[in-house]
Each structure stands twice: as structure tokens, then as C-alpha cells.
Amino acid sequence: MILVEADEITRLRAENRALRDELKAVKITPLPDWISIKDYADRVGVTTATVRNWIRKGVLETYRHGSKTMMRTRPRR
């Protein structure tokens, strides 16, 4: 058995309550299916030039939305 001071239990309960409240406030938003080249580059940690090279090589799926090239964020199912 472990002996824990009453004030420590009170502190832990308050911390637990605060964490529970934070979790309840979190909103999970799914990723969009398509993002810009810049957003894709930022997400994977490379330059936009690298992403454009991957596009030219046919490594990444894209589509044009007006003058913007959009990148698929998830593999096709």
C-alpha cells in the first residue's frame, strides 16, 4: 500500500478534472482531401520545388482548381 497525503490527492483530482475539461473542448477536424502545393510542402517538410518535382515525375496525384494545383492528402481508397 502507498501512503499519499490528502492535499496531494486533492491536487491530483483537480489536475484530472482540468485535463478532462480540456479534452472535452477539443474539436477534431478531418483533413481536407485536397490541399495546395504550399500546404502539402509544409505538411511533409519539403520545399514547394521538391513537391513540383514529384508532380512532374508522377509521384503525386494532383488536380487543377482554376489556376491552383491541388494535392491529394490521402491515398485513394
Secondary structure as GFF3:
##gff-version 3
##sequence-region A 1 77
A	DSSP	alpha_helix	6	25	.	.	.	ID=ss1
A	DSSP	beta_strand	34	36	.	.	.	ID=ss2
A	DSSP	alpha_helix	37	44	.	.	.	ID=ss3
A	DSSP	alpha_helix	48	56	.	.	.	ID=ss4
A	DSSP	beta_strand	62	65	.	.	.	ID=ss5
A	DSSP	beta_strand	68	72	.	.	.	ID=ss6
###
